[in-house]
Amino acid sequence: MRMSLNTVTVKEKWGLAECIEGCARHGIPGISPWRDVLGAMGVEHAARQIRDAGLTVTGLCRGGMFPANDQAGRDAAIEDNRRAIAEAHAIGAKCLVVLGGGLPPGSKDLPAAREMLREGLAKILPDARAAGVTLALEPLHPMTCADRSVLSTLGQALDLCDELGEGTGIALDVYHVWWDPDLADQIARTAGRIAGFHVCDWKVPTTDTVFDRGIPGEGVIDIPAIRRMVEAQGYDSFAEVEILSKHWWQQDPDEVLALLKQRHVDAV
């Protein structure tokens, strides 16, 4: 698999312009921006710089986050997702990564939050189809269910893809799915539907369940085994390195990219 850099990996030291230049200098052929750095640089400017650098945009992070306490909040999320789809189209992203969103503040109604996710996806799907942007549903580890994503398993995400059809796909992040005892069977359902494959590692001990990801080879995830599973289902695109880490954010980005390139060979 070719390597792609998710810009959050070096977010404390580099903006999008530096990430584009750094990928080109290190010979990393793919990039996946987050919307904050894309907006700071400007969508048109960023699209031009990415094209000039010869990079493939493996995804745009992120859409989704539909659950809200009232209709106004849900409508605002839908409009923001429509903007995200337009941004993904403008930079030529292979997909828009979509998170489920957590429970609305004060709510304990998990089924209702999951229904808000389903309804939100259905409303933006015509926009995604028209733009040719795949909505890549990314299930997150169950520990994030309350505050980040009510979409917790690959099986749930695939069920939504089955229901919604064309224009949906999967962003499979090993950090969030490696633990699932049903993982092999669920990956067997993904044929043709994996839009993004994200790699990092689960450290032991983990000091922060969101911001202590390891670089590949630093933890306990058998990344090559999962890679082989997705390749067996026809996925032959990029491995996107996405590391949210308070430790790695403080290191020199050039050193981080050089290390990631080596680990891409050794541990992915």
Accessible surface in RSA format (square Angstrom, percent):
REM  Atomic radii and reference values for relative SASA: ProtOr
REM  Chains: A
REM  Algorithm: Lee & Richards
REM  Probe-radius: 1.40
REM  Slices: 20
REM RES _ NUM      All-atoms   Total-Side   Main-Chain    Non-polar    All polar
REM                ABS   REL    ABS   REL    ABS   REL    ABS   REL    ABS   REL
RES MET A   1    60.32  31.2   2.32   1.5  58.00 138.1  12.64  10.7  47.68  63.2
RES ARG A   2   124.28  52.2 117.53  59.9   6.75  16.1  56.73  77.5  67.55  40.9
RES MET A   3     9.34   4.8   7.40   4.9   1.94   4.6   6.23   5.3   3.11   4.1
RES SER A   4     0.00   0.0   0.00   0.0   0.00   0.0   0.00   0.0   0.00   0.0
RES LEU A   5     0.00   0.0   0.00   0.0   0.00   0.0   0.00   0.0   0.00   0.0
RES ASN A   6     0.00   0.0   0.00   0.0   0.00   0.0   0.00   0.0   0.00   0.0
RES THR A   7     3.25   2.3   2.01   2.0   1.24   3.0   1.42   1.9   1.84   2.8
RES VAL A   8     7.55   5.0   5.75   5.2   1.81   4.4   7.55   6.6   0.00   0.0
RES THR A   9     0.10   0.1   0.09   0.1   0.00   0.0   0.09   0.1   0.00   0.0
RES VAL A  10     2.53   1.7   1.56   1.4   0.97   2.3   2.53   2.2   0.00   0.0
RES LYS A  11    89.96  43.9  69.23  42.5  20.73  49.4  32.11  28.9  57.84  61.6
RES GLU A  12    89.12  51.2  57.75  43.7  31.36  74.7   8.43  16.3  80.68  65.9
RES LYS A  13   106.47  51.9  74.12  45.5  32.35  77.0  32.41  29.2  74.06  78.9
RES TRP A  14    32.08  12.9  26.67  12.9   5.41  12.7  10.85   5.8  21.23  34.4
RES GLY A  15    32.22  39.7   0.00   N/A  32.22  39.7  25.11  68.9   7.11  15.9
RES LEU A  16     4.43   2.5   0.05   0.0   4.38  11.0   0.05   0.0   4.38  11.8
RES ALA A  17    51.62  47.5  44.17  68.2   7.45  16.9  45.67  64.3   5.94  15.7
RES GLU A  18    81.52  46.8  78.48  59.4   3.04   7.2  32.48  62.8  49.04  40.0
RES CYS A  19     0.45   0.3   0.45   0.5   0.00   0.0   0.00   0.0   0.45   0.5
RES ILE A  20     7.47   4.3   7.47   5.6   0.00   0.0   7.47   5.4   0.00   0.0
RES GLU A  21    89.32  51.3  84.32  63.8   5.01  11.9  58.16 112.5  31.16  25.4
RES GLY A  22     0.00   0.0   0.00   N/A   0.00   0.0   0.00   0.0   0.00   0.0
RES CYS A  23     0.00   0.0   0.00   0.0   0.00   0.0   0.00   0.0   0.00   0.0
RES ALA A  24    53.44  49.1  27.22  42.0  26.22  59.7  33.50  47.2  19.94  52.8
RES ARG A  25   127.07  53.4  89.95  45.9  37.12  88.4  70.94  96.9  56.13  34.0
RES HIS A  26    33.90  18.5  25.20  17.5   8.70  22.3  22.76  23.5  11.14  13.0
RES GLY A  27    52.54  64.8   0.00   N/A  52.54  64.8  34.11  93.6  18.43  41.3
RES ILE A  28     2.13   1.2   0.52   0.4   1.60   3.9   1.06   0.8   1.07   2.9
RES PRO A  29    52.24  38.1  45.81  41.8   6.43  23.4  51.73  42.7   0.50   3.1
RES GLY A  30     0.00   0.0   0.00   N/A   0.00   0.0   0.00   0.0   0.00   0.0
RES ILE A  31     0.00   0.0   0.00   0.0   0.00   0.0   0.00   0.0   0.00   0.0
RES SER A  32     0.00   0.0   0.00   0.0   0.00   0.0   0.00   0.0   0.00   0.0
RES PRO A  33     0.00   0.0   0.00   0.0   0.00   0.0   0.00   0.0   0.00   0.0
RES TRP A  34    46.83  18.8  46.83  22.7   0.00   0.0  46.83  25.0   0.00   0.0
RES ARG A  35    45.82  19.2  38.27  19.5   7.56  18.0  18.60  25.4  27.23  16.5
RES ASP A  36   101.19  70.9  80.31  79.9  20.88  49.4  51.13 120.3  50.06  49.9
RES VAL A  37    25.95  17.1  24.08  21.8   1.87   4.5  25.13  21.8   0.81   2.2
RES LEU A  38     0.52   0.3   0.52   0.4   0.00   0.0   0.52   0.4   0.00   0.0
RES GLY A  39    52.67  65.0   0.00   N/A  52.67  65.0  31.65  86.8  21.03  47.1
RES ALA A  40    94.61  87.0  49.08  75.7  45.53 103.6  61.73  86.9  32.88  87.1
RES MET A  41    32.67  16.9  11.02   7.3  21.65  51.6  19.56  16.6  13.10  17.4
RES GLY A  42    26.83  33.1   0.00   N/A  26.83  33.1  26.75  73.4   0.08   0.2
RES VAL A  43    38.49  25.3  33.25  30.1   5.24  12.6  33.25  28.9   5.24  14.2
RES GLU A  44   142.22  81.7 135.75 102.7   6.47  15.4  52.62 101.8  89.60  73.2
RES HIS A  45    78.77  43.1  76.46  53.1   2.31   5.9  50.34  51.9  28.44  33.1
RES ALA A  46     0.00   0.0   0.00   0.0   0.00   0.0   0.00   0.0   0.00   0.0
RES ALA A  47     6.02   5.5   5.10   7.9   0.93   2.1   5.70   8.0   0.32   0.9
RES ARG A  48   114.34  48.0 114.34  58.3   0.00   0.0  41.89  57.2  72.45  43.9
RES GLN A  49    68.37  38.2  66.66  48.7   1.71   4.1   0.42   0.9  67.94  51.5
RES ILE A  50     3.08   1.8   3.08   2.3   0.00   0.0   3.08   2.2   0.00   0.0
RES ARG A  51   155.98  65.5 135.41  69.0  20.56  49.0  73.68 100.7  82.30  49.9
RES ASP A  52   111.47  78.1  73.48  73.1  37.99  89.8  31.20  73.4  80.28  80.1
RES ALA A  53    34.91  32.1   6.92  10.7  27.99  63.7  17.79  25.1  17.12  45.3
RES GLY A  54    62.90  77.6   0.00   N/A  62.90  77.6  35.21  96.6  27.69  62.0
RES LEU A  55    19.58  10.9   4.34   3.1  15.24  38.3   4.80   3.4  14.77  39.7
RES THR A  56    48.27  34.3  43.36  44.0   4.91  11.7  19.11  25.7  29.17  44.1
RES VAL A  57     5.98   3.9   2.83   2.6   3.15   7.6   2.83   2.5   3.15   8.5
RES THR A  58     7.80   5.5   6.19   6.3   1.61   3.8   6.19   8.3   1.61   2.4
RES GLY A  59     0.27   0.3   0.00   N/A   0.27   0.3   0.27   0.7   0.00   0.0
RES LEU A  60     0.00   0.0   0.00   0.0   0.00   0.0   0.00   0.0   0.00   0.0
RES CYS A  61     2.72   2.1   2.22   2.5   0.50   1.2   0.44   1.1   2.27   2.5
RES ARG A  62    66.57  28.0  59.32  30.2   7.25  17.3  10.34  14.1  56.23  34.1
RES GLY A  63     3.53   4.4   0.00   N/A   3.53   4.4   3.53   9.7   0.00   0.0
RES GLY A  64     4.23   5.2   0.00   N/A   4.23   5.2   0.00   0.0   4.23   9.5
RES MET A  65    72.45  37.5  61.00  40.4  11.45  27.3  61.59  52.4  10.87  14.4
RES PHE A  66     3.18   1.6   3.04   1.9   0.14   0.4   3.04   1.8   0.14   0.4
RES PRO A  67    18.46  13.5   0.60   0.5  17.86  64.9   0.60   0.5  17.86 111.0
RES ALA A  68    17.62  16.2  14.32  22.1   3.30   7.5  17.58  24.8   0.04   0.1
RES ASN A  69    98.38  67.8  63.44  61.3  34.94  84.1  30.38  73.1  68.00  65.7
RES ASP A  70    78.44  54.9  74.82  74.5   3.63   8.6  31.99  75.3  46.45  46.3
RES GLN A  71    89.22  49.9  85.59  62.5   3.64   8.7  53.45 113.8  35.77  27.1
RES ALA A  72    72.19  66.4  58.06  89.6  14.13  32.1  64.42  90.7   7.77  20.6
RES GLY A  73    26.29  32.4   0.00   N/A  26.29  32.4  21.04  57.7   5.25  11.8
RES ARG A  74    55.74  23.4  55.37  28.2   0.37   0.9  13.90  19.0  41.84  25.4
RES ASP A  75    62.62  43.9  61.49  61.2   1.13   2.7  24.58  57.8  38.04  37.9
RES ALA A  76    61.03  56.1  50.24  77.5  10.79  24.6  58.06  81.8   2.97   7.9
RES ALA A  77    15.78  14.5   8.04  12.4   7.75  17.6  15.26  21.5   0.53   1.4
RES ILE A  78    11.63   6.6  11.63   8.7   0.00   0.0  11.63   8.4   0.00   0.0
RES GLU A  79    79.16  45.4  78.71  59.5   0.45   1.1  35.50  68.7  43.66  35.6
RES ASP A  80    49.19  34.5  49.19  49.0   0.00   0.0  11.78  27.7  37.41  37.3
RES ASN A  81     1.07   0.7   1.00   1.0   0.07   0.2   0.07   0.2   1.00   1.0
RES ARG A  82    83.83  35.2  77.09  39.3   6.74  16.1  25.19  34.4  58.64  35.5
RES ARG A  83   131.36  55.2 127.27  64.9   4.09   9.7  64.18  87.7  67.18  40.7
RES ALA A  84     0.00   0.0   0.00   0.0   0.00   0.0   0.00   0.0   0.00   0.0
RES ILE A  85     4.18   2.4   4.18   3.1   0.00   0.0   4.18   3.0   0.00   0.0
RES ALA A  86    59.97  55.1  50.27  77.6   9.70  22.1  56.30  79.3   3.66   9.7
RES GLU A  87    37.65  21.6  36.47  27.6   1.18   2.8  11.69  22.6  25.96  21.2
RES ALA A  88     0.00   0.0   0.00   0.0   0.00   0.0   0.00   0.0   0.00   0.0
RES HIS A  89   110.45  60.4  98.50  68.5  11.96  30.6  65.32  67.3  45.13  52.5
RES ALA A  90    46.26  42.5  26.20  40.4  20.05  45.6  33.16  46.7  13.10  34.7
RES ILE A  91    11.29   6.4   0.00   0.0  11.29  27.2   2.42   1.7   8.88  24.1
RES GLY A  92    53.56  66.0   0.00   N/A  53.56  66.0  34.73  95.3  18.83  42.2
RES ALA A  93     9.76   9.0   0.00   0.0   9.76  22.2   0.00   0.0   9.76  25.8
RES LYS A  94   100.68  49.1  80.83  49.6  19.85  47.3  37.79  34.0  62.88  67.0
RES CYS A  95     0.85   0.6   0.85   0.9   0.00   0.0   0.00   0.0   0.85   0.9
RES LEU A  96     0.00   0.0   0.00   0.0   0.00   0.0   0.00   0.0   0.00   0.0
RES VAL A  97     2.06   1.4   2.06   1.9   0.00   0.0   2.06   1.8   0.00   0.0
RES VAL A  98     1.10   0.7   0.85   0.8   0.25   0.6   0.85   0.7   0.25   0.7
RES LEU A  99     8.43   4.7   8.43   6.0   0.00   0.0   8.43   5.9   0.00   0.0
RES GLY A 100     0.37   0.5   0.00   N/A   0.37   0.5   0.00   0.0   0.36   0.8
RES GLY A 101     2.05   2.5   0.00   N/A   2.05   2.5   2.05   5.6   0.00   0.0
RES GLY A 102    10.20  12.6   0.00   N/A  10.20  12.6   1.86   5.1   8.35  18.7
RES LEU A 103    44.83  25.0  29.54  21.1  15.29  38.4  29.54  20.7  15.29  41.2
RES PRO A 104     6.82   5.0   2.98   2.7   3.84  13.9   5.22   4.3   1.60   9.9
RES PRO A 105   113.23  82.5  93.16  84.9  20.08  73.0 104.40  86.2   8.83  54.9
RES GLY A 106    88.00 108.5   0.00   N/A  88.00 108.5  45.43 124.7  42.57  95.3
RES SER A 107    33.74  28.5  16.09  21.5  17.65  40.7  17.75  37.8  15.99  22.4
RES LYS A 108   198.15  96.7 169.11 103.8  29.05  69.2 113.19 101.9  84.97  90.5
RES ASP A 109    75.37  52.8  67.95  67.6   7.42  17.5  28.88  68.0  46.49  46.4
RES LEU A 110    50.93  28.4  50.85  36.4   0.08   0.2  50.85  35.7   0.08   0.2
RES PRO A 111   101.81  74.2  91.41  83.3  10.40  37.8  96.30  79.5   5.51  34.2
RES ALA A 112    34.88  32.1  26.42  40.8   8.46  19.2  33.35  47.0   1.53   4.0
RES ALA A 113     0.29   0.3   0.04   0.1   0.24   0.6   0.07   0.1   0.22   0.6
RES ARG A 114    80.34  33.7  75.42  38.4   4.92  11.7  32.38  44.3  47.96  29.1
RES GLU A 115    69.39  39.8  66.64  50.4   2.75   6.5  38.73  74.9  30.66  25.0
RES MET A 116    34.76  18.0  31.81  21.1   2.95   7.0  32.22  27.4   2.54   3.4
RES LEU A 117     3.44   1.9   3.44   2.5   0.00   0.0   3.44   2.4   0.00   0.0
RES ARG A 118    71.24  29.9  71.23  36.3   0.01   0.0  19.82  27.1  51.41  31.2
RES GLU A 119    75.76  43.5  73.69  55.7   2.07   4.9  20.12  38.9  55.64  45.4
RES GLY A 120     2.74   3.4   0.00   N/A   2.74   3.4   2.17   6.0   0.57   1.3
RES LEU A 121     0.21   0.1   0.21   0.2   0.00   0.0   0.21   0.1   0.00   0.0
RES ALA A 122    41.53  38.2  29.42  45.4  12.11  27.6  30.80  43.4  10.73  28.4
RES LYS A 123   102.98  50.2  92.70  56.9  10.28  24.5  63.61  57.3  39.36  41.9
RES ILE A 124     0.00   0.0   0.00   0.0   0.00   0.0   0.00   0.0   0.00   0.0
RES LEU A 125     6.80   3.8   6.80   4.9   0.00   0.0   6.80   4.8   0.00   0.0
RES PRO A 126    78.11  56.9  69.84  63.7   8.28  30.1  73.26  60.5   4.85  30.2
RES ASP A 127    50.78  35.6  42.61  42.4   8.17  19.3  12.10  28.5  38.68  38.6
RES ALA A 128     0.12   0.1   0.00   0.0   0.12   0.3   0.00   0.0   0.12   0.3
RES ARG A 129   104.37  43.8  79.94  40.7  24.43  58.2  33.35  45.6  71.01  43.0
RES ALA A 130    94.68  87.1  49.84  76.9  44.83 102.0  62.68  88.3  32.00  84.8
RES ALA A 131    24.94  22.9  12.13  18.7  12.81  29.2  18.94  26.7   6.01  15.9
RES GLY A 132    67.15  82.8   0.00   N/A  67.15  82.8  36.79 101.0  30.36  68.0
RES VAL A 133     4.89   3.2   2.28   2.1   2.60   6.3   3.25   2.8   1.64   4.4
RES THR A 134    40.13  28.5  39.02  39.6   1.11   2.6   7.95  10.7  32.18  48.6
RES LEU A 135     0.06   0.0   0.06   0.0   0.00   0.0   0.06   0.0   0.00   0.0
RES ALA A 136     0.00   0.0   0.00   0.0   0.00   0.0   0.00   0.0   0.00   0.0
RES LEU A 137     0.25   0.1   0.25   0.2   0.00   0.0   0.25   0.2   0.00   0.0
RES GLU A 138     7.68   4.4   7.68   5.8   0.00   0.0   0.04   0.1   7.64   6.2
RES PRO A 139     0.25   0.2   0.14   0.1   0.10   0.4   0.21   0.2   0.03   0.2
RES LEU A 140     4.99   2.8   4.99   3.6   0.00   0.0   4.99   3.5   0.00   0.0
RES HIS A 141    33.31  18.2  33.31  23.2   0.00   0.0  23.83  24.6   9.48  11.0
RES PRO A 142    53.44  39.0  43.44  39.6  10.00  36.4  43.96  36.3   9.48  58.9
RES MET A 143    67.54  35.0  26.56  17.6  40.98  97.6  37.67  32.0  29.87  39.6
RES THR A 144     4.88   3.5   4.19   4.3   0.69   1.6   4.88   6.6   0.00   0.0
RES CYS A 145    23.68  17.9  23.59  26.3   0.10   0.2  13.82  35.0   9.86  10.6
RES ALA A 146    62.91  57.8  55.62  85.8   7.28  16.6  56.75  79.9   6.16  16.3
RES ASP A 147   101.48  71.1  77.29  76.9  24.19  57.2  41.23  97.0  60.25  60.1
RES ARG A 148    53.97  22.7  53.97  27.5   0.00   0.0   9.50  13.0  44.47  27.0
RES SER A 149     0.00   0.0   0.00   0.0   0.00   0.0   0.00   0.0   0.00   0.0
RES VAL A 150     0.35   0.2   0.00   0.0   0.35   0.8   0.00   0.0   0.35   0.9
RES LEU A 151     5.19   2.9   4.91   3.5   0.28   0.7   5.19   3.6   0.00   0.0
RES SER A 152     8.62   7.3   8.06  10.8   0.56   1.3   7.03  15.0   1.60   2.2
RES THR A 153    39.77  28.3  38.38  38.9   1.38   3.3  33.98  45.6   5.78   8.7
RES LEU A 154     0.36   0.2   0.00   0.0   0.36   0.9   0.00   0.0   0.36   1.0
RES GLY A 155    11.14  13.7   0.00   N/A  11.14  13.7  10.79  29.6   0.35   0.8
RES GLN A 156    50.98  28.5  45.46  33.2   5.52  13.1  32.16  68.5  18.82  14.3
RES ALA A 157     0.00   0.0   0.00   0.0   0.00   0.0   0.00   0.0   0.00   0.0
RES LEU A 158     0.00   0.0   0.00   0.0   0.00   0.0   0.00   0.0   0.00   0.0
RES ASP A 159    81.81  57.3  75.74  75.4   6.07  14.4  27.23  64.1  54.58  54.4
RES LEU A 160    22.58  12.6  22.07  15.8   0.51   1.3  22.47  15.8   0.10   0.3
RES CYS A 161     3.31   2.5   0.00   0.0   3.31   7.8   0.00   0.0   3.31   3.6
RES ASP A 162    84.09  58.9  54.59  54.3  29.51  69.8  30.55  71.9  53.54  53.4
RES GLU A 163   102.21  58.7  66.57  50.4  35.63  84.8  44.37  85.8  57.83  47.2
RES LEU A 164    21.70  12.1  10.93   7.8  10.78  27.1  13.47   9.5   8.24  22.2
RES GLY A 165    31.91  39.4   0.00   N/A  31.91  39.4  29.81  81.8   2.11   4.7
RES GLU A 166   138.16  79.3 118.63  89.8  19.53  46.5  52.77 102.1  85.39  69.7
RES GLY A 167    18.37  22.7   0.00   N/A  18.37  22.7  11.59  31.8   6.78  15.2
RES THR A 168    15.69  11.2   1.13   1.1  14.56  34.7   0.07   0.1  15.62  23.6
RES GLY A 169     1.57   1.9   0.00   N/A   1.57   1.9   1.57   4.3   0.00   0.0
RES ILE A 170     0.00   0.0   0.00   0.0   0.00   0.0   0.00   0.0   0.00   0.0
RES ALA A 171     0.00   0.0   0.00   0.0   0.00   0.0   0.00   0.0   0.00   0.0
RES LEU A 172     0.00   0.0   0.00   0.0   0.00   0.0   0.00   0.0   0.00   0.0
RES ASP A 173     0.22   0.2   0.12   0.1   0.10   0.2   0.00   0.0   0.22   0.2
RES VAL A 174     0.00   0.0   0.00   0.0   0.00   0.0   0.00   0.0   0.00   0.0
RES TYR A 175     1.90   0.9   1.90   1.1   0.00   0.0   1.83   1.4   0.07   0.1
RES HIS A 176     9.83   5.4   9.32   6.5   0.51   1.3   6.71   6.9   3.12   3.6
RES VAL A 177     2.70   1.8   1.97   1.8   0.74   1.8   2.70   2.3   0.00   0.0
RES TRP A 178    83.08  33.3  65.12  31.5  17.97  42.2  65.13  34.7  17.95  29.1
RES TRP A 179    81.55  32.7  59.95  29.0  21.60  50.7  64.78  34.5  16.78  27.2
RES ASP A 180    16.87  11.8  10.48  10.4   6.39  15.1   0.47   1.1  16.40  16.4
RES PRO A 181   131.48  95.8  87.01  79.3  44.47 161.7  99.99  82.6  31.49 195.7
RES ASP A 182    58.67  41.1  55.54  55.3   3.14   7.4  25.51  60.0  33.17  33.1
RES LEU A 183    11.07   6.2  10.62   7.6   0.45   1.1  10.62   7.5   0.45   1.2
RES ALA A 184    58.01  53.3  48.99  75.6   9.02  20.5  49.33  69.5   8.68  23.0
RES ASP A 185    97.66  68.4  91.93  91.5   5.73  13.6  20.61  48.5  77.05  76.8
RES GLN A 186    24.77  13.9  24.77  18.1   0.00   0.0   1.72   3.7  23.05  17.5
RES ILE A 187     2.03   1.2   2.03   1.5   0.00   0.0   2.03   1.5   0.00   0.0
RES ALA A 188    59.56  54.8  40.99  63.3  18.57  42.3  41.69  58.7  17.87  47.3
RES ARG A 189    80.74  33.9  64.02  32.6  16.72  39.8  47.71  65.2  33.03  20.0
RES THR A 190     0.41   0.3   0.06   0.1   0.35   0.8   0.00   0.0   0.41   0.6
RES ALA A 191    64.90  59.7  46.87  72.3  18.04  41.0  48.02  67.6  16.89  44.7
RES GLY A 192    80.90  99.8   0.00   N/A  80.90  99.8  43.72 120.0  37.18  83.3
RES ARG A 193    59.88  25.1  54.85  28.0   5.02  12.0  36.97  50.5  22.90  13.9
RES ILE A 194    20.26  11.5   3.74   2.8  16.52  39.8   3.94   2.8  16.32  44.3
RES ALA A 195    21.73  20.0   7.08  10.9  14.65  33.3  15.72  22.1   6.01  15.9
RES GLY A 196     4.83   6.0   0.00   N/A   4.83   6.0   4.83  13.3   0.00   0.0
RES PHE A 197     0.64   0.3   0.00   0.0   0.64   1.7   0.00   0.0   0.64   1.8
RES HIS A 198     1.47   0.8   1.47   1.0   0.00   0.0   0.36   0.4   1.11   1.3
RES VAL A 199     0.23   0.2   0.00   0.0   0.23   0.6   0.12   0.1   0.11   0.3
RES CYS A 200     0.00   0.0   0.00   0.0   0.00   0.0   0.00   0.0   0.00   0.0
RES ASP A 201     0.90   0.6   0.90   0.9   0.00   0.0   0.00   0.0   0.90   0.9
RES TRP A 202    37.14  14.9  37.14  18.0   0.00   0.0  23.61  12.6  13.52  21.9
RES LYS A 203    40.97  20.0  40.51  24.9   0.46   1.1  21.52  19.4  19.45  20.7
RES VAL A 204   109.84  72.3  77.59  70.2  32.25  77.7  78.00  67.8  31.84  86.4
RES PRO A 205   108.30  78.9 100.47  91.6   7.83  28.5 104.63  86.4   3.67  22.8
RES THR A 206    38.04  27.1   8.56   8.7  29.48  70.3   8.27  11.1  29.76  45.0
RES THR A 207   116.24  82.7  78.00  79.1  38.25  91.2  71.65  96.2  44.59  67.4
RES ASP A 208    40.75  28.5  33.73  33.6   7.01  16.6  14.61  34.4  26.14  26.1
RES THR A 209    69.23  49.2  65.93  66.8   3.30   7.9  41.83  56.2  27.40  41.4
RES VAL A 210    28.83  19.0  25.42  23.0   3.40   8.2  28.06  24.4   0.77   2.1
RES PHE A 211    68.35  34.2  66.34  41.1   2.01   5.2  66.34  40.2   2.01   5.8
RES ASP A 212     9.84   6.9   9.45   9.4   0.39   0.9   0.87   2.0   8.98   9.0
RES ARG A 213    13.49   5.7  13.49   6.9   0.01   0.0   0.00   0.0  13.49   8.2
RES GLY A 214     0.00   0.0   0.00   N/A   0.00   0.0   0.00   0.0   0.00   0.0
RES ILE A 215     2.28   1.3   2.28   1.7   0.00   0.0   2.28   1.6   0.00   0.0
RES PRO A 216     1.56   1.1   1.56   1.4   0.00   0.0   1.56   1.3   0.00   0.0
RES GLY A 217    49.97  61.6   0.00   N/A  49.97  61.6  18.91  51.9  31.06  69.6
RES GLU A 218    66.69  38.3  38.93  29.4  27.76  66.1  27.78  53.7  38.90  31.8
RES GLY A 219    28.83  35.6   0.00   N/A  28.83  35.6   5.36  14.7  23.48  52.6
RES VAL A 220    78.62  51.7  51.06  46.2  27.56  66.4  58.82  51.1  19.80  53.7
RES ILE A 221    12.52   7.1   0.20   0.1  12.32  29.7   0.61   0.4  11.91  32.3
RES ASP A 222    85.97  60.2  75.17  74.8  10.80  25.5  38.13  89.7  47.84  47.7
RES ILE A 223     1.10   0.6   1.08   0.8   0.02   0.1   1.08   0.8   0.02   0.1
RES PRO A 224    37.99  27.7  37.99  34.6   0.00   0.0  37.99  31.4   0.00   0.0
RES ALA A 225    22.52  20.7  20.30  31.3   2.23   5.1  20.77  29.2   1.76   4.7
RES ILE A 226     8.73   5.0   8.73   6.5   0.00   0.0   8.73   6.3   0.00   0.0
RES ARG A 227    52.75  22.1  52.75  26.9   0.00   0.0   4.69   6.4  48.05  29.1
RES ARG A 228   133.00  55.8 127.22  64.9   5.77  13.7  58.01  79.3  74.98  45.4
RES MET A 229    63.38  32.8  56.90  37.7   6.48  15.4  62.57  53.2   0.81   1.1
RES VAL A 230     0.00   0.0   0.00   0.0   0.00   0.0   0.00   0.0   0.00   0.0
RES GLU A 231    64.09  36.8  49.07  37.1  15.03  35.8  19.78  38.3  44.31  36.2
RES ALA A 232    81.02  74.5  40.19  62.0  40.82  92.9  53.03  74.7  27.98  74.1
RES GLN A 233    49.06  27.4  38.11  27.9  10.94  26.1   5.17  11.0  43.88  33.3
RES GLY A 234    57.81  71.3   0.00   N/A  57.81  71.3  36.92 101.3  20.89  46.8
RES TYR A 235    22.38  10.4  14.00   8.0   8.38  21.8  15.96  12.0   6.42   7.9
RES ASP A 236   120.74  84.6 102.37 101.9  18.36  43.4  36.95  87.0  83.79  83.6
RES SER A 237    18.66  15.8  18.42  24.6   0.24   0.6  17.31  36.9   1.35   1.9
RES PHE A 238     5.52   2.8   4.91   3.0   0.61   1.6   4.91   3.0   0.61   1.7
RES ALA A 239     0.00   0.0   0.00   0.0   0.00   0.0   0.00   0.0   0.00   0.0
RES GLU A 240     3.48   2.0   3.48   2.6   0.00   0.0   1.84   3.6   1.63   1.3
RES VAL A 241     1.47   1.0   1.47   1.3   0.00   0.0   1.47   1.3   0.00   0.0
RES GLU A 242     7.96   4.6   7.89   6.0   0.07   0.2   0.26   0.5   7.71   6.3
RES ILE A 243     0.23   0.1   0.18   0.1   0.05   0.1   0.18   0.1   0.05   0.1
RES LEU A 244    10.17   5.7  10.17   7.3   0.00   0.0  10.17   7.1   0.00   0.0
RES SER A 245     0.08   0.1   0.08   0.1   0.00   0.0   0.00   0.0   0.07   0.1
RES LYS A 246   118.48  57.8 114.94  70.5   3.54   8.4  72.31  65.1  46.17  49.2
RES HIS A 247    92.35  50.5  81.98  57.0  10.37  26.5  58.51  60.3  33.84  39.4
RES TRP A 248    33.89  13.6  32.67  15.8   1.23   2.9  32.67  17.4   1.23   2.0
RES TRP A 249    14.86   6.0  14.04   6.8   0.82   1.9  14.25   7.6   0.61   1.0
RES GLN A 250   106.81  59.7  91.08  66.6  15.74  37.5  39.12  83.3  67.69  51.3
RES GLN A 251    58.97  33.0  55.58  40.6   3.39   8.1   7.71  16.4  51.27  38.9
RES ASP A 252    68.12  47.7  57.92  57.6  10.20  24.1  23.09  54.3  45.03  44.9
RES PRO A 253     8.85   6.4   8.59   7.8   0.26   1.0   8.85   7.3   0.00   0.0
RES ASP A 254    46.74  32.7  45.48  45.3   1.25   3.0  18.56  43.7  28.18  28.1
RES GLU A 255   121.87  70.0 113.12  85.6   8.75  20.8  43.05  83.3  78.82  64.4
RES VAL A 256     2.28   1.5   1.46   1.3   0.82   2.0   2.18   1.9   0.10   0.3
RES LEU A 257     0.00   0.0   0.00   0.0   0.00   0.0   0.00   0.0   0.00   0.0
RES ALA A 258    52.69  48.4  42.48  65.6  10.21  23.2  45.30  63.8   7.39  19.6
RES LEU A 259    55.52  30.9  50.68  36.3   4.84  12.2  54.90  38.6   0.62   1.7
RES LEU A 260     1.81   1.0   0.51   0.4   1.29   3.3   0.51   0.4   1.29   3.5
RES LYS A 261    82.84  40.4  78.21  48.0   4.63  11.0  42.84  38.6  40.00  42.6
RES GLN A 262    93.18  52.1  89.64  65.5   3.54   8.4  36.17  77.0  57.01  43.2
RES ARG A 263    66.33  27.9  66.33  33.8   0.00   0.0   6.83   9.3  59.50  36.1
RES HIS A 264    32.84  17.9  25.45  17.7   7.40  18.9  23.02  23.7   9.82  11.4
RES VAL A 265   117.50  77.3  87.69  79.4  29.81  71.8  93.61  81.3  23.89  64.8
RES ASP A 266    95.14  66.6  57.52  57.2  37.62  89.0  26.33  62.0  68.81  68.6
RES ALA A 267    15.48  14.2   9.97  15.4   5.52  12.5  14.12  19.9   1.37   3.6
RES VAL A 268    13.19   8.7   2.15   1.9  11.04  26.6  12.50  10.9   0.69   1.9
END  Absolute sums over single chains surface
CHAIN  1 A    10802.8       8186.9       2615.9       5899.2       4903.6
END  Absolute sums over all chains
TOTAL         10802.8       8186.9       2615.9       5899.2       4903.6
